[in-house]
Amino acid sequence: MPRIIESVPNISEGRRSDVVKAVVEALGRVPGVRVLDVQSDQDHNRSVISLAGDEKSLPAALLSLFEVAVDRIDLRSHEGEHPRAGAVDVVPFIPIEGATMADCVALARQLGQAVAERFQLPVYLYEEAATAPHRRNLEDIRRGQFEGLAEKMRDPQWKPDYGPPAPHPSAGATVIGARMPLIAYNINLGTSDLEVAKRIAKAIRHSSGGFRRST
């Protein structure tokens, strides 16, 4: 039975369509990989790309994505509403058919080591691939964002799993992991009061005492 694995890399670029196009074209040149969806948000200045393949084609495609993104995205001049720590901010592997979570964890570690060596990028492993409980949640790793990354990495608790002990000057760090599928969606509130939205988010989000998604 062929293994089908999904990956949903998030890149910190949602305004320059030429950069997003170059990333998608690089992914499409790898045999065995299918780009399923591309969503760019100008306010967030972020693009979410969904692709699927097997355990051989996906890592090759994702290395191509890193090659374009690290070269073309500079977080020193990046602005947007969405938190980010890296040019390639997060890369999850998701088992779909014929693959296990253990397979995806192995892929996350394989890609993490390759990215660190090839691009001199610090890499953190998260979710099922995490190497410590405090690194499991993406928001904990990303807290402080690119601007606070250098100071954060001076703390031994936040030494990267792979790569140099300091941020890449323009591409920051990246977070790679393994998780089950999830659905993200936006809700329109009947108020313009930002504090109401913050209170609702705090009540719902797991990191502040709310719900954790079912796996």
Secondary structure, 3 states (H helix, E strand, C coil): CCCEEEECCEECCCCCHHHHHHHHHHHHCCCCCEEEEEEEECCCCEEEEEEEECCCHHHHHHHHHHHHHHHHCCHHHCCCCCCCCECEEEEEEEEEECCCHHHHHHHHHHHHHHHHHHHCCCEEEEECCCCCHHHCCHHHHHCCCHHHHHHHCCCHHHCCCECCCCCECCCECEEEEECCCCCCCCCCCCCCCHHHHHHHHHHHEHHHCCECCCC
